[in-house]
């Protein structure tokens, strides 16, 4: 209580709101470690025990990527089934998109459109690395990709996400790490 009374211009409600918002973040970090690192470590250990060190690692990588791809497809397909109902309940109307061909394209317009396209690709790549195939599809949709493109990006995201996180967790993020592979 003394801390809250000594700090001026910092309302108690703001501190409580930040504390409440920090809880999901901490729970998310915990569940990320449980739901991501645990299965990777178990898969790599099991397949290395059965098949040997390097072949077991490769099989664990492939199995992990395929599993996460299927989970990503499941969540995205589920969302496609639920989304129309949610839009109907919340009375959200689709925005009409105007064609960019109607506008005169100057060199500045073309430059901005090219930069926007590069930013869209970089945003999709960041979503693939951080969110993976399971949670990346909302970012892909927000970036403006079509349903077909989101499915393709989910496949690509599975292999990129697995290529980053399986070696880190499977070979020991806190131990010898990637040195064990060499």
Secondary structure, 3 states (H helix, E strand, C coil): CHHHHHCCCCCHHHHHHHHHHHHHHHHHHHHHHHHHHHHHHHHHHHHHHHHCHHHHHHHHHHHHHHHHHHHHHHHHHHHHHHHHHHHHHHCCCCCCCCCHHHCCCCHHHHHHHHHHHHHHHHHHHHHHHHCHHHHCHHHHHHCCCCHHHHHHHHHHHHHHHHHHHHHHHHCCCCCCHHHHCC
